[in-house]
Every structure is written in C-alpha cells, then in structure tokens.
Amino acid sequence: MMDANNSLPMKWLCSTPVNVVVNNLFWAGCVIGRYELLWLVAPAVLCYVALLLYCGVVRPGQLLVPVAAGVLVDSVFTASGIFQFEHHAPILPLWMWTLWLAFATTLPLSLRLLGRHRFLAAVTGALGFPFSYYLGFQLDAVRFGLSLPVTMMLVALTWAVLLPLFFKWIDSYQETANEAI
C-alpha cells in the first residue's frame, strides 16, 4: 500500500489548489446538475472526502460540525419557506446535503487562511454565501419565499456569524486532536 504522506500524486490530489478546483466542480454539479447528476456527484464527493481523510489533511470531526450546521440552517430556512426547492417542500434536497459535505472540505484546506482572520471570515460569510445562493436562484435551483433583499440579508447575517464559528471549531478540533497524539 502506498504511504499517503510520501506519495507526490496523493499530496497533489489532497492539496489546496486541487481543493479549490474540485469544490467548484462539485458546486456546479450539485447546483446546475441537481437531480440529473446527483448519481455521479454524490459518489464523487464521498470518494474525494475519503481521499482527504486517507491523506490526513482533514479529520472527520472537522467536517461534521460544518455539514450538520449547514444542513440544519438550510433545513430551517426550507421548512420556514424562506428557501423553496422543487419537489422537496419542506425538506432539504439530497444535492444540498452533498454540497454541504463538499463545502466542508474547503474549511481546513482552501479557505483555511480565513480562519486566521475572524473578521475576514465574517465578511466572507456575509458576501460569499448570499452570492452563492443568488447564483443558485439565478440557475433556478432555489426559489425564495421572501423578497430577494430580505433573503440575502438573512443569509448574510447568518453566515457572517457562523463561518467564523466554523473556523473556531476546526481550530479547536485540530488542537484537541494534536494533544491526543
């Protein structure tokens, strides 16, 4: 068996630049492909997560909280009618769960620099998440039960608070894992 820590191809596949590209491909597959490509995207995301775990660049606990919180927030927004997904009232569609799992891999990898600057993480949450949901809206992946400005404001406020907390969780989880070694 190949040692993941010494193999150049494995290091490359588990790198930050690859994570940026792969996450954007997964976003497109989940949002644009939604139901038609889920059979392909979901297993690809699971394989990618398994690869990152195998390489040791992410730990299961670093993914758990962001996925659970993202799914919970989106589920609350969906159940309350703020987000509306075709064929899925009032539950969150599986492609959104897949998207959250893919996104969670970016926190300890391609977005980790944000974690050092909580204010920057808050600004990124306040701007990046509304932008992503707005793109999903433009691609007819989601509809909004409230006006566009109100929905964008709710998303911005929510993720301005939660994104820095994700980084705090990832950092504390990493410290605890390092102390256990």
C-alpha positions as CSV (number, residue, x, y, z in Angstrom):
1,M,0.0,0.0,0.0
2,M,1.2,3.5,-0.9
3,D,2.1,5.8,2.0
4,A,-0.2,8.9,1.5
5,N,2.3,11.2,3.2
6,N,5.2,10.3,0.9
7,S,3.4,9.9,-2.4
8,L,3.6,13.0,-4.7
9,P,0.4,12.2,-6.6
10,M,-1.5,11.8,-3.3
11,K,-0.1,15.1,-1.9
12,W,-1.1,16.8,-5.1
13,L,-4.6,15.4,-5.0
14,C,-5.0,16.5,-1.4
15,S,-3.7,20.0,-2.0
16,T,-5.3,23.4,-1.6
17,P,-5.3,24.2,-5.3
18,V,-7.0,20.9,-6.2
19,N,-9.5,21.5,-3.4
20,V,-10.4,24.9,-4.9
21,V,-11.0,23.4,-8.4
22,V,-12.7,20.2,-7.1
23,N,-15.1,22.2,-4.8
24,N,-16.1,24.5,-7.7
25,L,-16.8,21.4,-9.9
26,F,-18.9,19.9,-7.1
27,W,-20.8,23.1,-6.7
28,A,-21.6,23.2,-10.4
29,G,-22.5,19.5,-10.4
30,C,-24.8,19.9,-7.4
31,V,-26.4,23.2,-8.3
32,I,-26.6,23.0,-12.1
33,G,-26.9,19.2,-12.3
34,R,-29.1,18.9,-9.2
35,Y,-31.3,15.8,-9.7
36,E,-29.8,14.7,-13.1
37,L,-26.2,14.5,-11.9
38,L,-26.6,13.6,-8.3
39,W,-25.9,9.9,-9.0
40,L,-22.5,11.0,-10.3
41,V,-21.7,13.9,-8.0
42,A,-22.6,12.4,-4.6
43,P,-20.3,9.4,-5.0
44,A,-17.5,11.6,-6.3
45,V,-17.9,13.9,-3.2
46,L,-17.8,10.8,-1.0
47,C,-14.7,9.5,-2.7
48,Y,-13.0,12.9,-2.5
49,V,-13.7,13.1,1.2
50,A,-12.4,9.6,1.7
51,L,-9.2,10.6,-0.1
52,L,-8.8,13.7,2.1
53,L,-9.3,11.6,5.2
54,Y,-6.8,9.0,3.9
55,C,-4.2,11.7,3.2
56,G,-4.8,13.1,6.7
57,V,-5.4,16.6,5.6
58,V,-8.9,16.6,7.1
59,R,-10.4,14.8,10.1
60,P,-13.9,13.5,10.3
61,G,-14.7,15.9,13.2
62,Q,-13.6,18.9,11.1
63,L,-16.3,18.1,8.6
64,L,-19.1,17.0,11.0
65,V,-20.0,20.4,12.5
66,P,-19.9,22.4,9.3
67,V,-22.0,19.8,7.5
68,A,-24.5,19.5,10.3
69,A,-24.8,23.2,10.9
70,G,-25.1,24.0,7.2
71,V,-27.8,21.3,6.7
72,L,-29.6,22.5,9.8
73,V,-29.7,26.1,8.8
74,D,-30.8,25.4,5.3
75,S,-33.4,22.9,6.6
76,V,-34.8,25.6,8.9
77,F,-34.8,28.1,6.1
78,T,-36.5,25.5,3.9
79,A,-39.1,24.4,6.5
80,S,-40.0,28.0,7.1
81,G,-40.5,28.7,3.4
82,I,-37.5,31.1,3.0
83,F,-35.8,28.6,0.7
84,Q,-38.0,26.6,-1.7
85,F,-36.7,23.6,-3.6
86,E,-38.6,22.0,-6.4
87,H,-40.1,18.6,-5.3
88,H,-38.7,19.0,-1.8
89,A,-41.1,21.0,0.4
90,P,-40.4,21.2,3.3
91,I,-37.2,19.2,3.4
92,L,-33.7,19.9,2.1
93,P,-32.9,18.0,-1.1
94,L,-30.0,15.5,-1.1
95,W,-28.0,17.5,-3.6
96,M,-27.8,20.3,-0.9
97,W,-26.5,17.8,1.7
98,T,-23.9,16.7,-0.9
99,L,-23.0,20.4,-1.5
100,W,-22.5,20.9,2.2
101,L,-20.2,17.9,2.5
102,A,-18.1,19.2,-0.4
103,F,-18.0,22.7,1.1
104,A,-16.9,21.4,4.5
105,T,-13.7,20.2,2.8
106,T,-12.7,23.7,1.9
107,L,-12.6,25.0,5.5
108,P,-9.4,23.1,6.6
109,L,-7.9,23.4,3.1
110,S,-8.5,26.1,0.6
111,L,-10.3,28.5,2.9
112,R,-8.1,27.9,6.0
113,L,-6.4,31.3,5.7
114,L,-9.8,32.9,6.5
115,G,-9.7,31.1,9.8
116,R,-6.8,33.2,11.0
117,H,-8.8,36.4,10.5
118,R,-12.2,36.1,12.1
119,F,-13.3,39.5,10.7
120,L,-12.4,38.4,7.2
121,A,-14.2,35.2,7.7
122,A,-17.3,37.1,8.8
123,V,-17.1,39.4,5.8
124,T,-16.6,36.4,3.5
125,G,-19.7,34.7,5.1
126,A,-21.7,37.9,4.7
127,L,-20.8,38.2,1.0
128,G,-19.9,34.8,-0.3
129,F,-22.9,32.8,0.9
130,P,-25.5,35.3,-0.4
131,F,-23.6,35.3,-3.7
132,S,-23.7,31.5,-3.9
133,Y,-27.4,31.4,-3.0
134,Y,-28.1,34.1,-5.5
135,L,-26.3,32.2,-8.2
136,G,-28.5,29.1,-7.3
137,F,-31.5,31.4,-7.5
138,Q,-30.4,32.6,-11.0
139,L,-29.9,28.9,-12.1
140,D,-33.4,28.1,-10.8
141,A,-32.0,25.7,-8.2
142,V,-33.8,27.5,-5.3
143,R,-36.6,30.0,-5.0
144,F,-37.1,32.4,-2.2
145,G,-40.3,32.7,-0.2
146,L,-39.3,36.3,0.9
147,S,-38.1,39.1,-1.2
148,L,-34.6,38.9,-2.7
149,P,-33.2,41.7,-0.5
150,V,-34.7,40.2,2.7
151,T,-33.5,36.7,1.9
152,M,-30.0,37.9,1.0
153,M,-29.9,39.9,4.3
154,L,-30.9,36.8,6.3
155,V,-28.3,34.6,4.6
156,A,-25.6,37.3,5.0
157,L,-26.3,37.8,8.8
158,T,-26.5,34.0,9.4
159,W,-23.2,33.2,7.7
160,A,-21.4,36.3,8.9
161,V,-21.8,34.7,12.4
162,L,-21.5,31.0,11.5
163,L,-18.5,31.0,9.2
164,P,-16.1,32.3,11.8
165,L,-17.5,29.8,14.3
166,F,-16.8,27.0,11.8
167,F,-13.1,28.0,11.8
168,K,-13.1,28.3,15.6
169,W,-14.5,24.7,15.7
170,I,-11.9,23.4,13.2
171,D,-9.1,25.0,15.1
172,S,-10.2,23.7,18.5
173,Y,-10.8,20.3,17.0
174,Q,-7.3,20.3,15.5
175,E,-5.7,21.3,18.8
176,T,-7.6,18.6,20.6
177,A,-6.5,16.0,18.0
178,N,-2.9,17.2,18.2
179,E,-2.9,16.9,22.0
180,A,-4.2,13.4,21.8
181,I,-1.3,12.3,19.7
